[in-house]
Amino acid sequence: MGINAYNQYELDQQGEFNHFLSKVFIWMFVGLSLTGIAAFSVATNEMLIKAIILNRGIFYGLLFGELALVMFLSFRVHKLSFGVALGIFLLYSMLNGLTLSVILLRYTGQSVAMVFGGAALIFGAMAIYGFVTKTNLEPFRALLMMGLFGIIIMSVISMFTRSAAFNPIIGFAGVAIFSGLTAYDIQKLKKYHKNRVKGSQGDSNMAVVGALMLYLDFINIFLSLLRIMGNRR
């Protein structure tokens, strides 16, 4: 392959990945929009607040339902049709909005808007870094996973002890870990796209899974920043 032909091949590959990544971000945006609409709908409706937020059975049922949907989509994505995969992601986004509505009740609207903007800037910067960096981020995956498990353990302890002592630690650690995961996930999608089988059903489904991964990264950066900067009502 000549130099010009190779350069053209690289440009074609980059163009195809850019198109793939644009689909990932479109579905991520749709998911975030559904989450925002669902959260606002509950937070501004007293009947829904009583039915969802104040009813522990329903609230925790929704949380477990969300976890089940994420696990099902992650493990079965290559065996699902594109429509089913997308439907599961959008359903998850809506259910997540129902449970996250408690944030709009706990924090001031100005605080939520400010933190959302900060999360968007951090997410955007790390996504760009993951897109352009030549450094292999795979070696950092184990460290990020260890940090994630540490956050989960501290969150569980904080929940049962009803102590706010861990909040700043969880907040700063969460921003650092999920920022790193954002860059890692972008690079992971880049590697997947490079090694994929062109025209396969999994290509479309992977755009949905990619949207889910980045959606979770963004949501967790947002929630972590709230622990640090959020002003309660």
Stockholm file with secondary structure:
# STOCKHOLM 1.0

chainA/1-233         MGINAYNQYELDQQGEFNHFLSKVFIWMFVGLSLTGIAAFSVATNEMLIKAIILNRGIFYGLLFGELALVMFLSFRVHKLSFGVALGIFLLYSMLNGLTLSVILLRYTGQSVAMVFGGAALIFGAMAIYGFVTKTNLEPFRALLMMGLFGIIIMSVISMFTRSAAFNPIIGFAGVAIFSGLTAYDIQKLKKYHKNRVKGSQGDSNMAVVGALMLYLDFINIFLSLLRIMGNRR
#=GR chainA/1-233 SS CCHHHHHHHHHHHHHHHHHHHHHHHHHHHHHHHHHHHHHHHHHTCHHHIIIIISCHHHHHHHHHHHHHHHHHHHHHGGGSCHHHHHHHHHHHHHHHHHHHHHHHHHBCHHHHHHHHHHHHHHHHHHHHHHHHCCSCCGGGHHHHHHHHHHHHHHHHHHHHHTCCTTHHHHHHHHHHHHHHHHHHHHHHHHHHHHHSCTTCHHHHHHHHHHHHHHHHHHHHHHHHHHHHHCCBC
#=GC SS_cons         CCHHHHHHHHHHHHHHHHHHHHHHHHHHHHHHHHHHHHHHHHHTCHHHIIIIISCHHHHHHHHHHHHHHHHHHHHHGGGSCHHHHHHHHHHHHHHHHHHHHHHHHHBCHHHHHHHHHHHHHHHHHHHHHHHHCCSCCGGGHHHHHHHHHHHHHHHHHHHHHTCCTTHHHHHHHHHHHHHHHHHHHHHHHHHHHHHSCTTCHHHHHHHHHHHHHHHHHHHHHHHHHHHHHCCBC
//
